[in-house]
Amino acid sequence: MILRRVEPMSAAKISAVLYAVLGFIVGCFFAIGSLVGGMMGGRLGGVFGGLMGIGAIVVMPIMYGVIGFIGSLIMAALYNVVAGWVGGVDMQFEPSPADAARTPPQP
């Protein structure tokens, strides 16, 4: 099987969600770092660290999701152009046991 075309919007939507999840994970690490640093920095540092931590958990998933969406949209469109020139990616698949159970027997 040869993958000749990737629907850019479909790839972009999947990437947006994956990157948003990644952004949430990275944001959690930023939040922990901000809170720990804020606790060490006195009164003003504690308030600033807490706001940065909350901000990271909210902003990072949105930022990563938008960047992943735009990047994947562009890359899928470029893939389609390049695949038209060189023929695409040759992919090999084998049926899973679930596929074999759904397929009616051939006469």
Stockholm file with secondary structure:
# STOCKHOLM 1.0

chainA/1-107         MILRRVEPMSAAKISAVLYAVLGFIVGCFFAIGSLVGGMMGGRLGGVFGGLMGIGAIVVMPIMYGVIGFIGSLIMAALYNVVAGWVGGVDMQFEPSPADAARTPPQP
#=GR chainA/1-107 SS CEECCCCHHHHHHHHHHHHHHHHHHHHHHHHHHHHHHHHHSHHHHHHHHHHHHHHHHHHHHHHHHHHHHHHHHHHHHHHHHHHHHHCCEECCCCCCHHHHHHSCCCC
#=GC SS_cons         CEECCCCHHHHHHHHHHHHHHHHHHHHHHHHHHHHHHHHHSHHHHHHHHHHHHHHHHHHHHHHHHHHHHHHHHHHHHHHHHHHHHHCCEECCCCCCHHHHHHSCCCC
//
